[in-house]
């Protein structure tokens, strides 16, 4: 039985997961959006209340290492995942994929147990396993001592999670996998993402043929694009696979973000990730592998001077895409909502109908998060 509509709200625009709609209103109950209609199609006496701003489903982030001073590598627990999700929700990200970076093998077991226990927690989308099966040459801040070839132990963890219905993304360097291993991972329904790789375009093509269907933080920690050697970067841009990208003005220059989006053969294949660390919603430092990571001028750096994740939110990234990179607002919203939802097989998270009011955002004219629809509905 359909819940009774308690009222109608009419914002300036509504992002329905694909386009920005004007002259539309949403029907709401006490806590959900139940209908989306053109103003000409509203029932008699609807009398929608006006809301200034744009309504959009909340952002989805498929690469979140930490938040609110919680760091998955040092706290692979359901409680840490809840802290991370709450920290990012403050900035409009309503769903995260907690991300475990390269570390001791037993930590992956703990993270798998944690995500299984947290499967019913609001905002936990699954688990991103970023390493340890990566290239030493393109390790970034990942610790060399934990890097190893893809093995049966990791594949077994992925199978265990997928059998339980948990969404999994696993970042792998093709050179760290034996023939057939990527196909074995892909057969589980996991998103196999090529990243932290120093390999050739030819080896990338073989990985894609085996079932890899994504790339991890385009441009970062991958062999560069040269005139006679496309590397992982050129292979990614030329492919039809999905690709995450960090848009903070630090990891990738704004001009390169724009170039990559324009150059890809299919639209809507590049999506935003934050690669956020515990400093988002937390303090200005944290510990990684016994090294103190500090926030300096917006950059997180380790003692080697290497970038150690990002201090940025999806809200900041999406606004930057529009205001500085020059991406159309509807395309930028798809990069923050629709494409991530599609990548992990949860397209309903890009829809506005059926969503909780607290999972729908109100954005201002500068594309900054003002509030949630729950707050706006009570204030209207």
Secondary structure, 3 states (H helix, E strand, C coil): CCCCCCEEEEEEEEECCCCEECCEEEEECCCEEEEEEEHHHCCCCCCCEEEEEEEEECEEEEEECEECCEECCCCCCHHHHHHHHHHHHCCCEEEEEEEEECCCHHHHHHHHHHHHHCCCCCCEEEEEEECCCCCCCCCCCCCHHHCCCCCHHHHHHHHHHHHCCCEEEEEECHHHCCCCHHHHHHCCCCEEEECCECCCHHHHHHHHHHCCCEECCCCCCECCCCCCCCHHHHHHHHCCCEEEEECCCCCCCHHHHHHHHHHCCCCCCEEEECCECCCCCCCCEEEECCEEEEEECCEEECCCCCECCECCCHHHHHHHHHHHHCCCHHHHHHHHHHHHHHHCCCHHHHCCCCCEHHHEEEECCCCCEEEEHHHHHHHC
